[in-house]
């Protein structure tokens, strides 16, 4: 029994490491946010595209980088997020440049986090 648990843990850790590698090497920006819009995780592409360091982005919320949404707007939008649904947003980046992107939003999973 202990061997099976150890194997399961090792397998999961390996899977998570492979996923992390894929996300970090992605050419698209990747964000994980919670229900309040707090940014929980990002990849390097997100940092580069928006002009923030990883530490800076992890201190921000979606409304901080998505000027079209207030915190109240985000609370209304959260329940409507569905996996695979496309939405167009306009984001203001650190240097003041505005970019328009189309993002596939993955609605909140079992962990309560949305992946963008």
N, C-alpha and C positions, 0 to 999 in steps of 0.2 A: 504493500500500500504506500509506504513512504517513498519507494522508488518511483511509483507512478506519479505521485505528487511532484517529486523533484523533476521528473521528465516533463511534466506538463508546464511547470514553471520555466524550465530551460527553453522549451519550445516557444512559449509565449514571449520570452525575452528576445529570442532570436527573431521572431516575427516582428516585434516592435522595432528592433534595430533595423531590419530590412525596410520597414515602412518609413522610419525616420530618414534613412539614406535616400529613399525615393523622393520624399518630400523636400529634403534639402537640395537635391540635385535638379528639382523641377525648374523649368523655365518660367512657369507661372507662379504668381504670388499665392501663398497659402496662409490662411488665418484660421485660428480656432478662437471662438468667442463664447462667453457665457450669456445667460439670459439677460443680464444687465448691460450687455454690450462691451464688457471688459475683455480686452484682448489677452488671451491666455497663452497663445503660442503663435509663432510666425516662422517662415523660412527666410533665407537670405535674399531671395528674389523680392519678397515683400519689403524688406528693409531697403534694398537698392531702389526699387521702383518708387517708393514713397519718400526716400531721402532721410530715413531715420535709422538710428542704430537699433539693434534688437532690444536692448534695455529700454530705450526711449519708447518703442512701440508697446512693450509690455506694461508700460505705465499709462497707456492711453485706452480710450474706449472707441467704439465705432463712431459715435457722434463727433469725437475729436478729429478723426481723419475723414469722415464722411460729412461734409458741411451741409449737405442737403437734409440730413436727419438730426433732429434734436433727440435728447434722451427719451422724451415722451413718444416721439415718432417711432423710435426703435422698439419701445415696449409694445406698440400697436402692431408693428411689422413682425415681431418674433413669432407669434402664434401662426402666422401665415406662411412661414418658411417651410418649403417642402423639398425633399431630395430631388435633384435633377431639374428643378424649376429655374429658368433663366430670368434674370432681372438686370436692368441697366442702371448703373449708379455713376455719379460724378464725384470724384474724390479730389480734394485739395492736398497737394503734397507739401512737404516741409519747406521747400524753397518758394512756395506760392504758385507753382505751375499747376494747372488744372488738367486732369486727364479723364477721359470717359472710358469705362471698361464694362464689358458684359461678363457677368460672373455666374457660374452654376453654383447655386447655394444648396448645400446639404443641410436639411433641417436638423433640429436637435436630435441627437441620438440618445441612447439609454443613459449616457453620462450627463445629459442636459446641455451638451456643448454643440454648437453649430460649426461646421467646417465650410470654409469659403475658399 
